[in-house]
Amino acid sequence: MRRLILALQLMTSLPLPSVRADEADFAAAIRWFPAAGLAVGVIVAGAAGLGIRIDNWAGALFGLVAWVAVTGALHLDGLGDVADAAGAAHADRAKLSAVLADPHVGSFGVVAIVLQLLAKLVLLRLWLEAFPVWMLIPLATAARIGPLVWARSLPPLHEGLASRFREGWTPLALVLWSGLAVLLSWWVPALLAAAAFIPLWHCWLRSRIGGINGDGHGAGIEWMESALLAAMVTMR
């Protein structure tokens, strides 16, 4: 249970009790990241469902605000940092680590965050026009299977919490969560597209950033959420 609580603390801004944990517990928390996605999905779906009582645009806005609030904008921050690092590395690879460590957001990061928010708002609007809000729950869950792959398949950029996730990874966790996603794809077919979107993010990170860190995981989750929304909308 404490590892689930740790995963929720790492992935959401939900008020949770503090728990005693060691490094092994923090590393193993990655196995519960998709469970944190369940919590995120329930809150987003609830907010969107409340908003559509007004109209679909209100539903999309309520859902987006809840999405940002429940994650504490953590993944958006990672997206901004990765965008800034990729922009800096394009001109000077040596600047990459320094940019990732910089707490300030640069122009690349601002553009990436704004575009991501706009994309999610529009995609949510289209989603609510065609699908029930509960389908957002498995989508948010599947988007958090990615870290179980990236933590193992990509080298860590530096020592830290994200690098310890590699030690907490187990093939059983990946198989079980992937199996659940396949099962849920009976109702949400776009979840199957995760099998392509997860490797795509792996390839992009390896070529542009060189490895994985916490920002890479957060940005990858944002990418997965928007990509899965888009896949479902285009399949309607």
C-alpha positions in Angstrom: 0.0 0.0 0.0 2.8 2.4 0.8 4.2 2.1 -2.7 0.9 3.0 -4.2 0.7 6.0 -1.9 4.2 7.0 -3.0 3.2 6.7 -6.6 0.2 8.9 -6.0 2.4 11.4 -4.2 4.9 11.5 -7.1 2.3 11.7 -9.8 -0.5 13.8 -8.4 -1.1 16.7 -6.1 -3.7 14.8 -4.0 -3.5 15.3 -0.3 -2.2 12.0 1.1 -0.8 10.8 4.4 3.0 10.6 4.7 4.4 7.1 4.8 7.7 5.7 5.9 9.6 4.5 2.9 13.2 3.6 1.9 14.9 3.9 -1.5 13.6 0.5 -2.6 10.0 1.6 -2.0 10.6 4.8 -4.0 12.1 2.8 -6.8 9.2 0.3 -6.8 6.6 3.1 -6.8 7.0 3.1 -10.6 5.0 -0.2 -10.7 2.0 1.8 -9.5 2.2 4.7 -11.9 -0.7 3.4 -14.0 -2.8 3.2 -10.8 -2.1 6.9 -10.3 -3.5 7.3 -13.8 -6.7 5.7 -12.6 -7.1 8.4 -9.9 -6.3 11.1 -12.4 -8.8 9.7 -14.9 -11.6 9.5 -12.4 -11.1 13.2 -11.4 -10.8 14.4 -15.0 -13.8 12.4 -16.0 -15.8 13.8 -13.1 -14.9 17.4 -13.9 -15.7 16.9 -17.6 -19.0 15.3 -16.7 -19.9 18.2 -14.6 -19.0 20.7 -17.3 -21.0 19.0 -20.1 -24.1 19.9 -18.1 -23.5 23.4 -19.5 -22.0 22.4 -22.9 -19.2 20.4 -24.4 -16.7 23.4 -24.4 -17.4 23.8 -20.7 -16.8 20.1 -20.2 -13.5 20.3 -22.1 -12.4 23.3 -20.0 -13.4 21.8 -16.7 -11.7 18.5 -17.6 -8.5 20.3 -18.7 -8.4 22.4 -15.5 -8.9 19.3 -13.4 -6.1 17.5 -15.4 -3.6 20.2 -14.7 -4.7 20.6 -11.0 -4.7 16.9 -10.1 -1.2 16.5 -11.5 0.1 19.7 -10.1 1.2 20.7 -13.6 4.1 18.3 -12.9 4.1 16.7 -16.3 3.6 20.0 -18.1 6.7 21.2 -16.3 8.6 18.2 -17.6 7.3 18.9 -21.1 8.6 22.5 -20.9 12.0 21.4 -19.6 12.4 18.8 -22.3 11.4 21.2 -25.0 13.9 23.8 -23.8 16.6 21.1 -23.6 15.9 19.8 -27.1 16.0 23.4 -28.4 19.3 24.1 -26.7 20.8 20.8 -27.7 20.0 21.5 -31.3 22.5 24.4 -31.2 24.9 23.1 -28.6 24.7 19.6 -27.2 26.8 20.6 -24.2 24.1 22.8 -22.9 21.6 20.0 -22.5 22.3 19.1 -18.9 22.4 22.7 -17.8 19.1 23.5 -19.4 17.4 20.5 -17.9 18.6 21.6 -14.4 17.5 25.2 -14.9 14.2 25.8 -13.0 13.3 28.6 -15.4 11.1 28.0 -18.5 12.5 29.3 -21.8 10.7 30.1 -25.0 10.7 26.6 -26.3 9.1 25.4 -23.1 6.5 28.1 -23.1 5.5 27.3 -26.7 5.4 23.5 -26.0 3.2 24.0 -22.9 0.8 26.4 -24.6 0.4 24.1 -27.6 -0.1 21.1 -25.4 -2.9 22.8 -23.4 -4.6 24.0 -26.6 -4.3 20.5 -28.1 -5.9 18.9 -25.0 -8.7 21.4 -24.9 -9.7 20.9 -28.5 -9.2 17.1 -28.3 -11.3 16.9 -25.1 -14.0 19.0 -26.8 -14.1 16.5 -29.8 -13.9 13.6 -27.4 -17.0 14.7 -25.4 -18.9 15.0 -28.6 -18.5 11.4 -29.4 -17.6 9.4 -26.3 -18.7 9.0 -22.6 -16.5 10.7 -20.0 -15.7 7.4 -18.2 -13.5 6.4 -21.2 -11.0 9.1 -20.0 -10.2 6.8 -17.0 -8.5 4.0 -19.0 -6.8 6.5 -21.2 -5.1 8.2 -18.3 -4.1 4.8 -17.0 -2.6 3.6 -20.3 -0.6 6.9 -20.7 1.3 6.0 -17.5 2.4 2.6 -18.7 5.1 4.4 -20.7 7.4 5.0 -17.8 7.6 1.3 -17.1 9.1 0.9 -20.6 11.3 4.1 -20.7 12.8 3.5 -17.3 14.2 0.2 -18.5 14.9 0.8 -22.1 16.7 4.2 -21.8 19.9 5.1 -19.9 19.4 7.6 -17.0 20.7 11.1 -17.8 21.9 11.5 -14.2 21.7 9.9 -10.7 18.4 10.7 -8.9 15.0 9.4 -8.2 14.2 8.7 -11.9 17.4 6.7 -12.2 16.3 4.5 -9.3 13.1 3.6 -11.1 15.2 1.3 -13.2 15.9 -0.8 -10.1 12.3 -0.9 -9.1 11.1 -2.1 -12.6 9.7 -5.6 -12.9 8.5 -7.4 -16.1 5.4 -8.6 -14.2 4.2 -5.0 -13.6 4.6 -4.2 -17.3 2.8 -7.4 -18.4 -0.1 -6.9 -16.0 -0.7 -3.3 -16.8 -0.3 -3.9 -20.5 -2.7 -6.8 -20.3 -5.3 -4.5 -18.6 -4.9 -2.0 -21.3 -5.4 -4.6 -24.0 -8.6 -5.8 -22.1 -9.9 -2.2 -21.8 -9.2 -1.6 -25.5 -12.4 -3.6 -26.2 -14.2 -0.4 -25.1 -11.5 2.1 -25.9 -9.7 0.8 -29.0 -7.3 3.7 -29.2 -5.4 2.2 -26.2 -3.9 -0.3 -28.6 -2.1 2.7 -30.2 0.0 3.0 -27.0 2.1 0.1 -28.4 3.3 2.5 -31.1 3.3 5.7 -29.2 5.5 4.4 -26.3 8.4 3.3 -28.6 8.1 6.6 -30.6 8.8 8.6 -27.4 11.7 6.2 -26.6 13.2 6.9 -30.0 12.7 10.6 -29.8 14.3 10.9 -26.4 17.3 8.7 -27.4 18.0 10.7 -30.5 17.4 14.2 -29.1 18.1 14.0 -25.4 20.2 10.8 -25.0 18.4 9.2 -22.1 15.6 9.5 -19.5 15.0 11.5 -16.3 12.0 12.7 -14.4 11.3 15.4 -17.0 11.4 12.8 -19.8 8.8 10.7 -18.0 6.5 13.7 -17.4 6.8 14.9 -20.9 6.2 11.4 -22.2 3.0 11.1 -20.2 1.8 14.4 -21.7 2.6 13.1 -25.2 0.8 9.8 -24.5 -2.3 11.5 -23.2 -2.6 13.8 -26.2 -1.7 11.1 -28.7 -4.3 8.7 -27.3 -7.0 11.4 -27.3 -6.2 12.2 -30.9 -6.2 8.5 -31.9 -9.6 7.9 -30.3 -11.1 11.0 -31.9 -9.8 10.1 -35.4 -11.2 6.6 -35.0 -14.8 7.7 -34.2 
